[in-house]
Amino acid sequence: MDILEGVSLSGMALSVNREYLFFRTYGPLFDESPLGFAIYNINRELFEEIFFTDFVHTGPVTFISAKKESNPGLIYTHLRDSGTYAIDLLGRKVKETVSNEYNFRLAKHFKTSPDGQWIVVHKRFSGAGGFHELQFYKTDTELSEPASILNEAGRDSIAIYDFEFSKTGERLFVTYQLSDGRSRGIESYFGSYDLQTGELYTSDLRFPWTLNPYYTAYSPKRGEIYTIGAYQEFYIIDSEAYQVNEIITLEEKKTQNVSQILLSRDENVAFISSPADNLLQMLDLNTRNVVQTIELEQPYHMIIP
């Protein structure tokens, strides 16, 4: 089927069986249209269905695959104006309410660990007195009770940019700034969080401050962490020594704007997006050179099926 006229797509998640892409959809009237999800069949290369919920699309919506093999269409989604829900897209039904917690200042973003054992909720309260925290849930607990929380209620005074799990999944690499404003306009930071002890380690690494996040990627094979902020500098960090091994300056076509990083499955190529420039650069991690530059309209989300 074709996407209905007037329906917009935004946000994307890959199903646990890697057969479907799920997109958030809404109609032409942003604050009056029903919230829906479009289901794209990767193998058939077509949109199969649009499922509209009973919720009205009134604000930010984030979602992620629930990583349940027994229910490949299950997602977790947070609606700013109503709460967090489990929705079965292939079964066309809202399965259950995960949490009634919602607030105009509250945003929740989801991320899954590479081994599929953890779902992390990045909880952010904006404005005066706001804070970031990371809640760690075992996948089989269905977001019922976090096993641990980083920066719970802001106690560590950090504002988290991005994070990546270590090879064993027992440690988390974190880029962040200080939430009390002491680092604003000065510098940004790198550290790690031990899921076993609940301790945050703050390293001596410093990056130029940027309001845009320092998004990261991690290569277990190489023992390297990659991060980039708003600028052209791509940092390669030793994941054991916590030191910068190399800084690669990207092409001048990348202006000062947010970038994200995705590694190829063999961990030999880093794809670096620059949405404001409609640009995607491919960095060969063996030669440390940009081998291809692709003009691509606003490459916010990158998934390698």
WOBEL-V456112 format. One line per field, one symbol per residue. ss: DSSP state (a for helix, b for strand, c for the rest). psi: psi as a letter, one per 20 degrees, with the letter a starting at -180 (. if undefined). burial: I if it has 16 or more other ideal C-beta (glycine too) atoms within 10 Angstrom, else O. A space follows every 10 residues. Layout:
ss=???
psi=???
burial=???
//
This chain:
ss=cccccccbbb bbbbcccccb bbbbbbcccc cccbbbbbbb bccccbbbbb bbbbbbcccc bbbbbccccc cccbbbbbbc ccbbbbbbcc ccbbbbbbbc cccccbbbbb bbcccccbbb bbbbbccccc cbbbbbbbaa accccccbbb caaacccbbb bbbbbccccc bbbbbbbbcc ccccccbbbb bbbbccccbb bbbbbbbbcc ccccbbbbbc cccbbbbbcc ccbbbbbbcc ccbbbbbbbc cccccccccb bbbcccccbb bbbbaaacbb bbbbccccbb bbbbbccccc ccccc
psi=qqpqpipqpq qqqpqhjkiq ppqqqrahng jiqqprppop oghilqphqp opaiqpojap pqrqpikohi mijpqpqpph jhapqppohh ilqogrogpj pqqhipqpqq qqqhjjhqpp ooppprapjr rqqppopphi ilkhpqhrpp lpkjhilqop frqqqrhiji qpppqrrpij ihipjfrrrp aqpohgikpp porjpqqpqp hqqnqrqpoh hikqppqpci aipopoppig ilqohqpppr qihoanrqqq ppqrhjkipp poqnhhjlqp poooigikqo iqppopommg pppo.
burial=OOOOOOIOIO IIIIIIOOOI IIIIIIIOOO OOIOIIIIII OOOOOOIOOI IIIOIIIIOO IIIIIIIIOO IIIIIIIIII OIIIIIIIII OOOOIOOIOO OIOOOIIIOI OIIOOOOIII IIIOIOOOOO IIIIIIIOIO OIIOOIOOOI IOOIOIOIII IIIIIIOOOO IIIIIIIIIO OOIOOOOIII IIIOIOOOOI OOOOIOIOII OOIIIIIIIO OIOIIIIIII IIOIIIIOIO OIOIOOOIOI OOOIOOIIII IIIOOOOOII IIIIIOIOII IOIOIOOOOI OOIOOOOOIO IOOOO
//
